[in-house]
Amino acid sequence: MSHEKPHPHLSFGIGTALIACFFLAIASSLVWYFQGRFPTIQIIFIQNVVSFFCILPLALRNGWERLKTEHLETHFIRDLFGVASYYLFFLAIRYLNLVDATTLNYTAPFFVPFIWWVWMREKVEPRVWWTIIIGFIGVAIILNPTSDIFQLGFVFGLTAGVASAIGLSALRVLNIKREPMTRTLFYYFSLGSLLSFPFAWAVWVPPSGKEWLLAASIGVATAVGQILLTIAYRYGTASFLSPLGYSVVVYNGLISYFIYQKELGWRSLLGTCLIVVGGSLTYILKEKPHSIKETFEAPKTKEKPPL
């Protein structure tokens, strides 16, 4: 088994990734604040539009020509299921506590090996099966089989994890094809805005001034989180930084407890711990064929590469 070597500035990458995850947690906690006030698709549209204008200056720093892509179909798959994942996750937040919804959404790493097997015919490594089993034991504990296991919140949360896994698999294909991350984010937020617009328009509820500010903050926090993750991966590797994504669960637990005064039961805590451990091992045990830093660089040409 081969692992990526740590970058000499790995500590900076870890710190930046943790800050990025904090912003992503802020975004999801604001969605929880809005539960029941606005249609979910309206929040998705505002999030994508605001994030698009936040990322646009970075995407255009090397001109419109650098935004051309030969992999539009893969971008569309990544964006379609990415938007679907956020939509289902935001629906889950309406029915569950913030931590359970976030944790179920982060079951994506357990579904990725199956999606990748269907897509690329790559077999699931035997050692990865153990991490999947650990993760789904955690899911079972959170679901509590003695209760109504098929209540909507859990269905939405797990389905969000499946949609996210498909989006991550498409992102992995884009990484293999060396699509620069700023281009990927540009297409993600622009197509996300276009995909959600007609549905948001149909059910639009006019926000007040304060609500506009808070709704826009979801998009800003999402964009800042994604940009910081892009920077973090320049100073780290997938095996070291990917498990840090689970810090979003920890951040949301703290926000839920200290801001929304929502205490967590032992099932939520134990199940979350197992999912975090299993998901982290899923990333760490997989072989990394090349440095993740290359995913943020354009294919080598005579032109100056973008961010």
Summary of the structure (lengths in Angstrom):
residues: 307
radius of gyration: 18.8
end to end distance: 30.5
largest distance: 62.1
contacts: 1057
relative contact order: 0.23
helix: 74%
strand: 0%
